[in-house]
Amino acid sequence: MRLCVRLGGLAVLLVGIAVALVYLRTETVCAGYRLHSLFREKRDLEKSCKQLELTVAEYKSPERLRREIQEWPAASEGAGAGTGAGALPSFLAERGNGAPP
């Protein structure tokens, strides 16, 4: 009788250990998938960041400002804004030829 109780306890212990090992393996695999997903998201965010940095650099470009200044009279004539054919907004007129503020 005591032998059956000991064998039953040992069987329960072995089943518990097996369930714990399966649980740990499953959690490890899930963590790996999450990690892979986060690395992919990081790569996508870095790509977006680089694109935004290029956009900011384009907006800061002096050539772009000169081009917009040259296009301004045509846009203001079409809209009827400004005081003359070459009217510039005050913030552009104060800057001069692409000089930093």
C-alpha positions as CSV (number, residue, x, y, z in Angstrom):
1,M,0.0,0.0,0.0
2,R,2.8,2.4,0.9
3,L,4.5,1.6,-2.3
4,C,1.4,2.6,-4.4
5,V,1.2,5.9,-2.5
6,R,4.9,6.6,-3.2
7,L,4.6,5.7,-6.9
8,G,1.4,7.8,-7.2
9,G,3.2,10.8,-5.6
10,L,6.2,10.3,-7.8
11,A,3.9,10.1,-10.9
12,V,2.2,13.4,-9.9
13,L,5.6,15.0,-9.4
14,L,6.8,13.9,-12.8
15,V,3.6,15.1,-14.5
16,G,4.0,18.4,-12.7
17,I,7.6,18.8,-13.9
18,A,6.5,17.9,-17.5
19,V,3.7,20.5,-17.4
20,A,6.2,23.1,-16.1
21,L,8.7,22.3,-18.9
22,V,6.0,22.6,-21.6
23,Y,4.8,25.9,-20.1
24,L,8.4,27.3,-20.0
25,R,9.0,26.2,-23.6
26,T,5.8,27.8,-24.7
27,E,6.6,31.0,-22.9
28,T,10.1,31.0,-24.5
29,V,8.6,30.6,-28.0
30,C,6.1,33.4,-27.4
31,A,8.8,35.7,-26.1
32,G,10.8,35.0,-29.2
33,Y,7.9,35.9,-31.4
34,R,7.3,39.1,-29.5
35,L,11.0,40.0,-29.7
36,H,11.0,39.4,-33.5
37,S,7.9,41.6,-33.8
38,L,9.5,44.4,-31.8
39,F,12.7,44.3,-33.9
40,R,10.6,44.6,-37.0
41,E,8.7,47.5,-35.5
42,K,12.0,49.2,-34.5
43,R,13.3,48.8,-38.1
44,D,10.1,50.3,-39.4
45,L,10.3,53.2,-37.0
46,E,13.9,53.8,-37.9
47,K,13.0,53.9,-41.5
48,S,10.2,56.4,-40.8
49,C,12.6,58.5,-38.7
50,K,15.1,58.6,-41.6
51,Q,12.4,59.7,-44.0
52,L,11.2,62.4,-41.6
53,E,14.8,63.6,-41.2
54,L,15.1,63.9,-45.0
55,T,11.9,65.8,-45.1
56,V,13.1,68.2,-42.4
57,A,16.4,68.7,-44.2
58,E,14.5,69.4,-47.4
59,Y,12.4,72.1,-45.6
60,K,15.5,73.7,-44.2
61,S,17.2,73.8,-47.6
62,P,18.1,77.3,-48.7
63,E,17.5,76.3,-52.4
64,R,14.0,75.4,-51.5
65,L,13.4,78.7,-49.8
66,R,14.8,80.6,-52.8
67,R,12.5,78.5,-55.1
68,E,9.5,79.3,-52.9
69,I,10.4,83.0,-52.9
70,Q,10.6,83.0,-56.7
71,E,7.2,81.3,-56.9
72,W,5.6,83.6,-54.3
73,P,4.7,86.5,-56.7
74,A,2.9,84.2,-59.1
75,A,0.9,82.7,-56.2
76,S,0.1,86.1,-54.7
77,E,-1.1,87.5,-58.1
78,G,-3.4,84.6,-58.6
79,A,-4.9,85.0,-55.1
80,G,-5.0,88.8,-55.3
81,A,-2.9,89.0,-52.1
82,G,0.0,91.3,-51.4
83,T,0.6,94.9,-52.2
84,G,2.5,94.5,-55.4
85,A,3.7,92.0,-58.0
86,G,6.7,91.1,-55.9
87,A,5.2,91.3,-52.5
88,L,6.7,88.9,-50.0
89,P,5.5,88.0,-46.6
90,S,7.3,89.9,-43.9
91,F,9.1,86.9,-42.5
92,L,10.6,86.1,-46.0
93,A,11.4,89.7,-46.8
94,E,13.3,90.1,-43.5
95,R,15.4,87.0,-44.2
96,G,17.0,88.3,-47.3
97,N,18.8,85.9,-49.6
98,G,18.5,82.7,-47.6
99,A,20.5,84.1,-44.7
100,P,19.8,82.4,-41.4
101,P,17.5,84.4,-39.1
